[in-house]
């Protein structure tokens, strides 16, 4: 075969291309080791020998790329070896063979993705030049490549680098009408919010995607499950109440393993340690990330002390703050739930409820009041937290769940469901009113039911 390479190198320029191309089928008909060796020699000859020339090199390399893309080489290991060796040879002259190199990179990315080498696939795709060279990529193609890189990086939980490529994709998403690409982008958007601990935003986006009919049913169920998880981890407050209400009203959530904790959070029930441990097993590593306590909060948590406890008061905890994202979400929820039960509570009592020092409990309540997520005020002289009842219930969950006054209903983001519930409630209220008026006028009488 080497003799033929030397012979063909001496041909005229117009004959060199067809001559070298005719060798490709002959090489591929040999055993695997000979195929890899001879293709390596062929590429090295047409790319690096000055006598061959750039035009012939492009012709031969383009034909080899076409043959590889058609799956002529059946073994994935051999095909991967040939592609990698070809890229290594062409790399020093990548400017001259950019289109062929990009095609080879796409093939190598597909092979690596089949092996679930997510980071390796992402690195190969990152090496593709999208903005310059012989081939101009459309905005839709650029978007697909960036979205694919984001997805691969998120598989490796590299959310920092994934965010960089997500921002590039966000600049291009409005330039395409391709539904599959847009859905892939929205899924990346939800996952980026999840990894960035923007759990409220992630829950809304996952829930929205769980309604998309083009997505497989099992995947939609998984998205609904993740939406519930993110809603539970979100900061307690009115915004989370609305998301919880929307999820609780979704009939599909009743079949999820996390429905118990969802219902308890929606109904403002205090969560118990056993329930939290069960839910914790379903979380991913980034959802169990440790959180740092600032030096100011640590100082404030340690400095407040109720003094010696009386016989009817619980002993103070030694914890100065939540340790994980889940820990913080549960503490904030229990604090919000306690505001529905008590008119006021002491720092020490709240600390016992949340398993925090009295100072840490006061610090958490202060932050939630400052951020508008808790209605109340703090009496530091008496060491009491007073909870305020919101008469308008603008941030309550009851109305969103179908309770409360008939005249008003909270916007949960499901207009048709809300309208249906309001009509049922209004109809029932009107029937009850008419029945009462007829009874008062003696036109009808209530007959007790008999067994």
GIMO-V239044 format. One record per backbone hydrogen bond with DSSP energy under -1.0 kcal/mol. CO is the residue of the C=O (numbers start at 0). NH is the residue of the N-H. If there is no record, write none. Layout:
[[CO & NH] [CO & NH]]
This chain:
[[0 & 4] [1 & 5] [2 & 6] [3 & 7] [4 & 8] [6 & 9] [7 & 10] [11 & 15] [14 & 18] [15 & 19] [16 & 20] [17 & 21] [19 & 22] [20 & 23] [22 & 26] [23 & 27] [26 & 29] [30 & 34] [31 & 35] [32 & 36] [33 & 37] [34 & 38] [35 & 39] [36 & 40] [37 & 41] [38 & 42] [39 & 43] [40 & 44] [41 & 45] [42 & 46] [43 & 47] [44 & 48] [48 & 51] [48 & 52] [52 & 56] [53 & 57] [54 & 58] [55 & 59] [56 & 60] [57 & 61] [58 & 62] [59 & 63] [60 & 64] [61 & 65] [62 & 66] [63 & 67] [64 & 68] [65 & 69] [66 & 71] [67 & 70] [74 & 78] [75 & 79] [76 & 80] [77 & 81] [78 & 82] [79 & 83] [80 & 84] [81 & 85] [82 & 86] [83 & 87] [84 & 88] [85 & 89] [86 & 90] [89 & 92] [90 & 93] [92 & 96] [96 & 100] [97 & 101] [98 & 102] [99 & 103] [100 & 104] [101 & 105] [102 & 106] [103 & 107] [104 & 108] [105 & 109] [106 & 110] [107 & 111] [108 & 112] [109 & 113] [110 & 114] [111 & 116] [112 & 115] [115 & 117] [116 & 120] [117 & 121] [118 & 122] [119 & 123] [120 & 124] [121 & 125] [122 & 126] [124 & 127] [137 & 141] [138 & 142] [139 & 143] [140 & 144] [141 & 145] [142 & 146] [143 & 147] [144 & 148] [145 & 149] [146 & 150] [147 & 151] [148 & 152] [149 & 153] [150 & 154] [151 & 155] [152 & 157] [153 & 156] [156 & 158] [157 & 161] [158 & 162] [160 & 164] [161 & 165] [162 & 166] [163 & 167] [164 & 168] [165 & 169] [166 & 170] [168 & 171] [168 & 172] [171 & 174] [177 & 181] [178 & 182] [179 & 183] [180 & 184] [181 & 185] [182 & 186] [183 & 187] [184 & 188] [185 & 189] [186 & 190] [187 & 191] [188 & 192] [189 & 193] [190 & 194] [191 & 195] [192 & 197] [193 & 196] [196 & 198] [197 & 201] [198 & 202] [199 & 203] [200 & 204] [201 & 205] [202 & 206] [203 & 207] [204 & 208] [205 & 209] [207 & 210] [208 & 211] [211 & 214] [215 & 219] [216 & 220] [217 & 221] [218 & 222] [219 & 223] [220 & 224] [221 & 225] [222 & 226] [223 & 227] [224 & 228] [225 & 229] [226 & 230] [227 & 231] [228 & 232] [236 & 240] [237 & 241] [238 & 242] [239 & 243] [240 & 244] [241 & 245] [242 & 246] [243 & 247] [244 & 248] [249 & 252] [251 & 254] [252 & 255] [255 & 258] [257 & 261] [258 & 262] [259 & 263] [260 & 264] [261 & 265] [262 & 266] [263 & 268] [264 & 267] [271 & 275] [272 & 276] [273 & 277] [274 & 278] [275 & 279] [276 & 280] [278 & 281] [279 & 282] [283 & 286] [284 & 287] [288 & 324] [293 & 297] [294 & 298] [295 & 299] [296 & 300] [297 & 301] [298 & 302] [299 & 303] [309 & 312] [318 & 356] [322 & 290] [323 & 327] [324 & 328] [325 & 329] [326 & 330] [327 & 331] [328 & 332] [329 & 333] [330 & 334] [331 & 335] [332 & 336] [333 & 337] [334 & 338] [336 & 339] [337 & 341] [342 & 386] [344 & 384] [345 & 349] [346 & 350] [347 & 351] [348 & 352] [349 & 353] [350 & 354] [350 & 355] [356 & 360] [357 & 361] [358 & 362] [359 & 363] [360 & 364] [361 & 365] [362 & 366] [363 & 367] [364 & 368] [365 & 369] [366 & 370] [367 & 372] [367 & 373] [368 & 371] [374 & 387] [376 & 385] [378 & 383] [382 & 346] [383 & 378] [384 & 344] [385 & 376] [392 & 395] [396 & 400] [397 & 402] [398 & 401] [413 & 417] [414 & 418] [415 & 419] [416 & 420] [417 & 421] [418 & 422] [419 & 423] [420 & 424] [421 & 425] [422 & 426] [423 & 427] [424 & 428] [425 & 429] [426 & 430] [427 & 431] [428 & 432] [429 & 433] [430 & 434] [431 & 435] [432 & 436] [433 & 437] [434 & 438] [435 & 439] [436 & 440] [437 & 442] [438 & 441]]
